[in-house]
Amino acid sequence: MPIYEYLSEAPEDPEHCCRICARGFELRRPVDRPPLELCPLCKNPVKKVISRVNTPTITKPLSVSDAKKAGFTVLERRDQGVYEKL
């Protein structure tokens, strides 16, 4: 289930937001549900905020010597279904 971020439509106006929606809040919701329109606590309008996407960092592949130092067994394919340990 994805996590969505919401923020009050008027965060600087204390009459139209509570302390939760003024700072913004996160909510886990199924993808097929429509976005929230009202704060669950104060029932004032909120808007969905586009947040950062967490992407993995790309690292270089391990060399054979690095893999062996890390304790991995390195195999090389010789024939159909036949592997040889390096």
Secondary structure as the mmCIF struct_conf table of DSSP 4:
data_model
#
loop_
_struct_conf.conf_type_id
_struct_conf.id
_struct_conf.beg_label_comp_id
_struct_conf.beg_label_asym_id
_struct_conf.beg_label_seq_id
_struct_conf.end_label_comp_id
_struct_conf.end_label_asym_id
_struct_conf.end_label_seq_id
STRN STRN1 ILE A 3 SER A 8
BEND BEND1 GLU A 9 ALA A 10
TURN_TY1_P TURN_TY1_P1 PRO A 11 GLU A 12
HELX_RH_3T_P HELX_RH_3T_P1 PRO A 14 HIS A 16
HELX_RH_AL_P HELX_RH_AL_P1 ARG A 19 ARG A 23
STRN STRN2 PHE A 25 ARG A 28
TURN_TY1_P TURN_TY1_P2 VAL A 31 ASP A 32
BEND BEND2 ARG A 33 ARG A 33
HELX_LH_PP_P HELX_LH_PP_P1 PRO A 34 LEU A 36
STRN STRN3 LEU A 38 LEU A 38
TURN_TY1_P TURN_TY1_P3 PRO A 40 CYS A 42
STRN STRN4 PRO A 45 PRO A 45
STRN STRN5 VAL A 46 VAL A 49
HELX_LH_PP_P HELX_LH_PP_P2 PRO A 56 ILE A 58
HELX_LH_PP_P HELX_LH_PP_P3 LYS A 60 SER A 63
HELX_RH_AL_P HELX_RH_AL_P2 VAL A 64 LYS A 69
TURN_TY1_P TURN_TY1_P4 ALA A 70 GLY A 71
HELX_LH_PP_P HELX_LH_PP_P4 PHE A 72 VAL A 74
STRN STRN6 LEU A 75 ASP A 79
TURN_TY1_P TURN_TY1_P5 GLN A 80 GLY A 81
STRN STRN7 VAL A 82 LYS A 85
#
